[in-house]
Amino acid sequence: MAKDVVCGMDVDPQSAAGQSEYQGQTYYFCSDSCKQQFDENPQQYVQQQ
């Protein structure tokens, strides 16, 4: 399982609603909304980890 860095939800990479790559790492999302928020400002969410 992967963690959606926007909302904190556990996400199965095989059935994730979306994915984005940032600085060589792939992030998975539970919804298109979370993916869109991440894509607008990925550094904000990566720093929270």
N, C-alpha and C positions, 0 to 999 in steps of 0.2 A: 504494500500500500504506500501511496505517496500522500503528502499533506498539501492541501490547497493553501498556499501562503497568504491568500487574501482573507478567507473566512475561517481557516483552521480545520476544515472538514477533511477526514480521511477519504482519499480518492483512489480507486483501482485504475491504474494507468491503462488497462485494456478497455475500460468503458468510460474513461474521462470525457467530459463534455468538450474539453479543449486542451490544448497544450501550447506552450511558448518556450522558446529557447532564449536564454539570456546569459551572457558571459560563459558560454560553453556548457551550461547546465539546462536540462529540460524540466519545466514546471508543469504540473497537471492541475486541472481545474474542474470543480463540480458543476459549473455553469458557464454559459457564454458571458454572463454579467461579470463574474469573477475574473475571467480571462481578459475582458475588455479593461477592467480596472487595473489589472497588472500591466497590460500592454501600454497603458497611458503613462505609468510611472513605475517601472519595475524596480528601480533602485529603492524606492520607499519600502517595498515588501521584502526585498532581499536583505536589507539592513536589519529587519526585525527578527531574523532567524538567529 
